[in-house]
């Protein structure tokens, strides 16, 4: 039973990977509610869609372990969506001027040990209550959701095309860093918001199925 579930999970993951490649290369397109084609995708520079902000500053080792929640580097690197429940704690003084994350923000890792892993992203899909961002990452806040939906951005920034274009921006030797200025020049191909919603809903449903199977694997192993 465990082997069957693992096989099923693996097949679903492969299917999702293939579907993402076809969707973001526009080989596979959705239709609108009337069964007609959506408009052509439009090119937008990331810097036209919003602005960046920095993570925690001026903190030392003694400030961590208690206080207010903050998003860690591993949270961004490990998942396309931020789980607020997994945040760690940092002390925030009354006179601190630190940036808080908001619903819809796209969080980027600033550096990585390999060029292929630089600039990983995770999206904030729930409304946080005073949550901060670690100093090794930065946030990107959309001007509005009229051009880019956070639910779609979750998958867009993990597509192979966008990952390749961001990876080439990594600079360094022993550790690779990404320039926010250069990242803002990145051009993205964006469908209309209705098509973004259809793509996001489709891929999200696959993620939910994968999570359900993962839970079944855990339960069966425990049994």
Helices and strands as residue ranges (DSSP letters): H 2-24, E 42-45, H 46-49, E 50-54, G 61-63, E 64-71, H 73-78, G 84-86, E 88-90, E 106-109, E 111-112, G 115-117, E 121-123, E 132-133, E 137-142, H 150-156, H 160-167, E 171-172, E 176-177, H 180-183, E 187-190, H 193-222
